[in-house]
Amino acid sequence: MRFSHLSVKKAHQCLLCFQHSKTLICGYCEDDLALFSWQKYDYNLLNWPKAQRGLKHLTANKVLALADYQWPLSRLLTGLKFSNKIVHASALAKLFVQHALSGDSALPQAIIPVPLHPARYQERKYNQSVELGKCISALTGIPLATDIVTRQKATQTQTSLSSVQRKANMKNAFALHRPLNYQHVAILDDVITTGATVEALNQLMKKHHPDLQVEVWSMCLTLEH
């Protein structure tokens, strides 16, 4: 196994079936998850025609995600994002590292979580992408870099926006806080639909560092059909 030290906080109950379990997601529930076939696409979902169509405006080098945004992972993400269920980040991070990062390609030098605008952060008191990043960093040893990019524009919630509206909504949303001392990074978001948010970050970083290799990591994709 690539990460032989892989472990998370022990649980008494599975987060999905609520049966007794020594892990946050029991083996039975994990076996039932409809995860993507990363091996089939050489551990890059941009090699998958469906993802190519859904993320057609994304110019990152690579995309990794666990699954489509559907139950039960959607429930874990909703609980993390809106109900302060930080333990869900540990469960999702373990799944992501164990499955999506099990290939042989070189790992990024840093994880850059999508930042929240200060007003949104004050309202929520935490950033779900940062919480996921903390757990992935702990499991892999990849540094979490939260001081590189800031969100300078209070964007609309993207849920009801079209692909074109999402792109316009994200224009000038981020600012580079300091230079990147990396050649290879991963942008981390909880859920990706059109990729407008992560593409705005990707474009910003590559404007200042054209040779930067950028991966996009997400727990789930909500692809347009």
C-alpha positions as a LaTeX table, in Angstrom:
\begin{tabular}{lrrr}
\hline
Residue & $x$ (\AA) & $y$ (\AA) & $z$ (\AA) \\
\hline
Met1 & 0.00 & 0.00 & 0.00 \\
Arg2 & 1.34 & 3.43 & $-0.94$ \\
Phe3 & 0.56 & 4.99 & 2.45 \\
Ser4 & 1.32 & 2.12 & 4.80 \\
His5 & 0.81 & 4.37 & 7.83 \\
Leu6 & $-2.74$ & 5.23 & 6.77 \\
Ser7 & $-4.93$ & 5.58 & 9.85 \\
Val8 & $-7.57$ & 7.89 & 11.24 \\
Lys9 & $-9.29$ & 8.33 & 14.54 \\
Lys10 & $-10.97$ & 5.13 & 15.64 \\
Ala11 & $-14.73$ & 5.10 & 15.67 \\
His12 & $-17.37$ & 3.25 & 17.63 \\
Gln13 & $-20.03$ & 3.57 & 14.95 \\
Cys14 & $-19.98$ & 3.71 & 11.15 \\
Leu15 & $-20.95$ & 7.16 & 9.87 \\
Leu16 & $-23.13$ & 5.60 & 7.15 \\
Cys17 & $-24.91$ & 2.54 & 8.56 \\
Phe18 & $-24.49$ & 3.46 & 12.27 \\
Gln19 & $-23.48$ & $-0.10$ & 13.13 \\
His20 & $-20.57$ & $-0.83$ & 15.45 \\
Ser21 & $-17.29$ & $-0.19$ & 13.63 \\
Lys22 & $-13.63$ & 0.33 & 14.46 \\
Thr23 & $-13.37$ & 2.72 & 11.52 \\
Leu24 & $-15.35$ & 5.81 & 10.51 \\
Ile25 & $-16.78$ & 3.96 & 7.52 \\
Cys26 & $-17.13$ & 0.21 & 7.98 \\
Gly27 & $-15.84$ & $-2.25$ & 5.42 \\
Tyr28 & $-19.33$ & $-3.24$ & 4.28 \\
Cys29 & $-20.32$ & 0.36 & 3.51 \\
Glu30 & $-16.99$ & 1.09 & 1.85 \\
Asp31 & $-17.42$ & $-1.93$ & $-0.42$ \\
Asp32 & $-20.85$ & $-0.61$ & $-1.45$ \\
Leu33 & $-19.58$ & 2.82 & $-2.54$ \\
Ala34 & $-19.79$ & 3.53 & $-6.28$ \\
Leu35 & $-16.30$ & 4.99 & $-6.68$ \\
Phe36 & $-14.68$ & 6.08 & $-9.93$ \\
Ser37 & $-12.38$ & 3.71 & $-11.84$ \\
Trp38 & $-9.10$ & 5.66 & $-11.59$ \\
Gln39 & $-6.94$ & 2.85 & $-12.95$ \\
Lys40 & $-9.01$ & 2.82 & $-16.15$ \\
Tyr41 & $-8.16$ & 6.48 & $-16.77$ \\
Asp42 & $-4.52$ & 6.35 & $-15.62$ \\
Tyr43 & $-5.37$ & 8.16 & $-12.37$ \\
Asn44 & $-6.52$ & 11.27 & $-14.21$ \\
Leu45 & $-10.27$ & 11.77 & $-14.70$ \\
Leu46 & $-9.58$ & 14.20 & $-17.55$ \\
Asn47 & $-8.90$ & 11.06 & $-19.60$ \\
Trp48 & $-12.57$ & 10.09 & $-19.07$ \\
Pro49 & $-14.85$ & 11.44 & $-21.86$ \\
Lys50 & $-17.69$ & 12.24 & $-19.45$ \\
Ala51 & $-15.38$ & 14.33 & $-17.25$ \\
Gln52 & $-13.86$ & 15.98 & $-20.32$ \\
Arg53 & $-17.31$ & 17.14 & $-21.38$ \\
Gly54 & $-18.37$ & 18.28 & $-17.92$ \\
Leu55 & $-15.09$ & 20.06 & $-17.18$ \\
Lys56 & $-14.44$ & 21.34 & $-20.69$ \\
His57 & $-13.20$ & 24.75 & $-19.48$ \\
Leu58 & $-10.76$ & 23.31 & $-16.94$ \\
Thr59 & $-7.11$ & 23.57 & $-18.03$ \\
Ala60 & $-5.45$ & 21.87 & $-15.05$ \\
Asn61 & $-3.07$ & 19.00 & $-15.71$ \\
Lys62 & $-5.01$ & 16.41 & $-13.75$ \\
Val63 & $-8.26$ & 15.80 & $-11.88$ \\
Leu64 & $-8.88$ & 13.29 & $-9.11$ \\
Ala65 & $-12.17$ & 12.72 & $-7.27$ \\
Leu66 & $-13.82$ & 9.88 & $-5.39$ \\
Ala67 & $-17.24$ & 9.59 & $-7.02$ \\
Asp68 & $-20.31$ & 11.31 & $-8.40$ \\
Tyr69 & $-22.05$ & 13.59 & $-5.93$ \\
Gln70 & $-24.67$ & 11.17 & $-4.68$ \\
Trp71 & $-25.71$ & 9.42 & $-1.47$ \\
Pro72 & $-24.02$ & 8.47 & 0.81 \\
Leu73 & $-20.95$ & 10.65 & 0.12 \\
Ser74 & $-23.22$ & 13.63 & $-0.52$ \\
Arg75 & $-24.57$ & 13.30 & 3.02 \\
Leu76 & $-21.07$ & 13.30 & 4.46 \\
Leu77 & $-20.17$ & 16.41 & 2.45 \\
Thr78 & $-23.37$ & 18.25 & 3.39 \\
Gly79 & $-22.79$ & 17.46 & 7.05 \\
Leu80 & $-19.21$ & 18.71 & 6.81 \\
Lys81 & $-20.07$ & 21.89 & 4.91 \\
Phe82 & $-23.20$ & 23.04 & 6.70 \\
Ser83 & $-23.41$ & 21.20 & 10.04 \\
Asn84 & $-19.86$ & 21.44 & 11.38 \\
Lys85 & $-19.41$ & 17.66 & 11.29 \\
Ile86 & $-15.63$ & 17.86 & 11.03 \\
Val87 & $-15.27$ & 14.13 & 11.62 \\
His88 & $-16.71$ & 13.63 & 8.13 \\
Ala89 & $-13.54$ & 15.22 & 6.74 \\
Ser90 & $-11.47$ & 12.44 & 8.31 \\
Ala91 & $-13.62$ & 9.74 & 6.71 \\
Leu92 & $-13.60$ & 11.37 & 3.27 \\
Ala93 & $-9.87$ & 12.07 & 3.41 \\
Lys94 & $-9.08$ & 8.46 & 4.21 \\
Leu95 & $-11.17$ & 7.26 & 1.26 \\
Phe96 & $-9.52$ & 9.79 & $-1.05$ \\
Val97 & $-5.97$ & 8.89 & $-0.05$ \\
Gln98 & $-6.62$ & 5.15 & $-0.02$ \\
His99 & $-8.25$ & 5.06 & $-3.45$ \\
Ala100 & $-7.63$ & 8.17 & $-5.57$ \\
Leu101 & $-3.96$ & 8.52 & $-4.58$ \\
Ser102 & $-3.08$ & 4.85 & $-4.94$ \\
Gly103 & $-1.36$ & 5.33 & $-8.34$ \\
Asp104 & 2.38 & 5.59 & $-8.90$ \\
Ser105 & 2.61 & 9.17 & $-10.21$ \\
Ala106 & 4.53 & 11.82 & $-8.29$ \\
Leu107 & 2.58 & 13.56 & $-5.56$ \\
Pro108 & 2.21 & 17.36 & $-5.42$ \\
Gln109 & 4.55 & 19.39 & $-3.21$ \\
Ala110 & 1.65 & 21.23 & $-1.57$ \\
Ile111 & $-2.13$ & 21.14 & $-1.16$ \\
Ile112 & $-3.89$ & 24.48 & $-1.73$ \\
Pro113 & $-7.49$ & 24.45 & $-0.44$ \\
Val114 & $-10.00$ & 26.76 & $-2.10$ \\
Pro115 & $-10.26$ & 29.73 & 0.29 \\
Leu116 & $-13.47$ & 31.23 & 1.62 \\
His117 & $-14.16$ & 34.96 & 1.58 \\
Pro118 & $-13.64$ & 36.43 & 5.09 \\
Ala119 & $-17.36$ & 37.23 & 5.41 \\
Arg120 & $-18.31$ & 33.62 & 4.62 \\
Tyr121 & $-15.66$ & 32.34 & 6.99 \\
Gln122 & $-17.01$ & 34.52 & 9.82 \\
Glu123 & $-20.46$ & 33.10 & 9.18 \\
Arg124 & $-19.36$ & 29.45 & 9.03 \\
Lys125 & $-16.30$ & 29.63 & 11.37 \\
Tyr126 & $-14.40$ & 27.04 & 9.33 \\
Asn127 & $-13.51$ & 26.15 & 5.73 \\
Gln128 & $-14.56$ & 22.63 & 4.72 \\
Ser129 & $-11.78$ & 22.42 & 2.10 \\
Val130 & $-9.18$ & 23.31 & 4.72 \\
Glu131 & $-10.55$ & 20.63 & 7.04 \\
Leu132 & $-10.29$ & 18.05 & 4.24 \\
Gly133 & $-6.80$ & 19.32 & 3.46 \\
Lys134 & $-5.66$ & 18.96 & 7.06 \\
Cys135 & $-6.69$ & 15.32 & 7.07 \\
Ile136 & $-5.17$ & 14.53 & 3.66 \\
Ser137 & $-1.95$ & 16.28 & 4.71 \\
Ala138 & $-1.80$ & 14.25 & 7.92 \\
Leu139 & $-2.24$ & 11.00 & 6.00 \\
Thr140 & 0.21 & 11.75 & 3.19 \\
Gly141 & 2.77 & 14.16 & 4.63 \\
Ile142 & 2.05 & 16.69 & 1.85 \\
Pro143 & 2.15 & 20.23 & 3.32 \\
Leu144 & $-1.11$ & 22.19 & 3.47 \\
Ala145 & $-0.60$ & 25.73 & 2.12 \\
Thr146 & $-3.37$ & 28.08 & 3.26 \\
Asp147 & $-1.43$ & 31.36 & 2.95 \\
Ile148 & $-0.81$ & 31.44 & $-0.80$ \\
Val149 & $-4.20$ & 32.48 & $-2.20$ \\
Thr150 & $-6.92$ & 34.69 & $-0.71$ \\
Arg151 & $-10.52$ & 35.20 & $-1.78$ \\
Gln152 & $-10.99$ & 38.91 & $-2.34$ \\
Lys153 & $-14.47$ & 38.85 & $-3.86$ \\
Ala154 & $-17.65$ & 37.78 & $-2.07$ \\
Thr155 & $-19.06$ & 35.61 & $-4.86$ \\
Gln156 & $-22.64$ & 34.42 & $-5.21$ \\
Thr157 & $-23.50$ & 30.88 & $-4.21$ \\
Gln158 & $-22.91$ & 28.89 & $-7.39$ \\
Thr159 & $-25.60$ & 26.21 & $-7.00$ \\
Ser160 & $-28.24$ & 27.81 & $-9.22$ \\
Leu161 & $-25.85$ & 29.43 & $-11.73$ \\
Ser162 & $-25.19$ & 28.23 & $-15.27$ \\
Ser163 & $-21.69$ & 27.39 & $-16.50$ \\
Val164 & $-21.32$ & 30.85 & $-18.08$ \\
Gln165 & $-22.64$ & 32.59 & $-14.95$ \\
Arg166 & $-20.26$ & 30.59 & $-12.74$ \\
Lys167 & $-17.28$ & 31.69 & $-14.81$ \\
Ala168 & $-18.34$ & 35.36 & $-14.62$ \\
Asn169 & $-19.03$ & 34.99 & $-10.91$ \\
Met170 & $-15.47$ & 33.81 & $-10.27$ \\
Lys171 & $-13.76$ & 36.55 & $-12.31$ \\
Asn172 & $-11.15$ & 38.30 & $-10.12$ \\
Ala173 & $-12.37$ & 36.31 & $-7.11$ \\
Phe174 & $-8.88$ & 35.33 & $-5.91$ \\
Ala175 & $-5.57$ & 37.05 & $-5.31$ \\
Leu176 & $-2.08$ & 35.61 & $-4.95$ \\
His177 & $-0.87$ & 36.46 & $-1.45$ \\
Arg178 & 2.73 & 35.33 & $-1.92$ \\
Pro179 & 4.87 & 33.65 & $-4.61$ \\
Leu180 & 4.71 & 29.89 & $-4.99$ \\
Asn181 & 7.94 & 28.06 & $-4.23$ \\
Tyr182 & 6.63 & 24.88 & $-5.82$ \\
Gln183 & 6.64 & 23.24 & $-9.23$ \\
His184 & 3.68 & 20.92 & $-8.58$ \\
Val185 & 0.57 & 21.64 & $-6.45$ \\
Ala186 & $-2.94$ & 20.31 & $-5.90$ \\
Ile187 & $-5.97$ & 22.60 & $-5.61$ \\
Leu188 & $-8.48$ & 21.03 & $-3.22$ \\
Asp189 & $-12.25$ & 21.65 & $-3.23$ \\
Asp190 & $-15.05$ & 19.61 & $-1.67$ \\
Val191 & $-17.31$ & 19.34 & $-4.75$ \\
Ile192 & $-16.75$ & 20.36 & $-8.37$ \\
Thr193 & $-19.52$ & 20.97 & $-10.91$ \\
Thr194 & $-18.20$ & 22.94 & $-13.90$ \\
Gly195 & $-14.74$ & 23.58 & $-12.48$ \\
Ala196 & $-15.17$ & 27.39 & $-12.60$ \\
Thr197 & $-13.85$ & 27.94 & $-9.08$ \\
Val198 & $-10.76$ & 25.75 & $-9.35$ \\
Glu199 & $-10.08$ & 27.04 & $-12.89$ \\
Ala200 & $-10.02$ & 30.62 & $-11.58$ \\
Leu201 & $-7.37$ & 29.54 & $-9.07$ \\
Asn202 & $-5.48$ & 27.56 & $-11.69$ \\
Gln203 & $-5.40$ & 30.53 & $-14.09$ \\
Leu204 & $-4.25$ & 32.90 & $-11.35$ \\
Met205 & $-1.34$ & 30.70 & $-10.28$ \\
Lys206 & $-0.26$ & 29.88 & $-13.84$ \\
Lys207 & $-0.35$ & 33.58 & $-14.76$ \\
His208 & 2.47 & 34.12 & $-12.30$ \\
His209 & 4.07 & 30.67 & $-12.65$ \\
Pro210 & 3.47 & 29.44 & $-16.23$ \\
Asp211 & 5.34 & 26.16 & $-15.77$ \\
Leu212 & 3.46 & 25.18 & $-12.63$ \\
Gln213 & 1.92 & 21.70 & $-12.72$ \\
Val214 & $-1.57$ & 21.84 & $-11.20$ \\
Glu215 & $-3.75$ & 18.95 & $-10.12$ \\
Val216 & $-7.34$ & 19.38 & $-8.97$ \\
Trp217 & $-8.55$ & 17.22 & $-6.10$ \\
Ser218 & $-12.17$ & 16.92 & $-5.03$ \\
Met219 & $-14.26$ & 14.50 & $-3.06$ \\
Cys220 & $-17.10$ & 14.44 & $-5.61$ \\
Leu221 & $-17.98$ & 15.66 & $-9.08$ \\
Thr222 & $-21.39$ & 16.94 & $-10.17$ \\
Leu223 & $-20.93$ & 16.75 & $-13.91$ \\
Glu224 & $-23.28$ & 18.45 & $-16.35$ \\
His225 & $-24.73$ & 16.12 & $-18.95$ \\
\hline
\end{tabular}
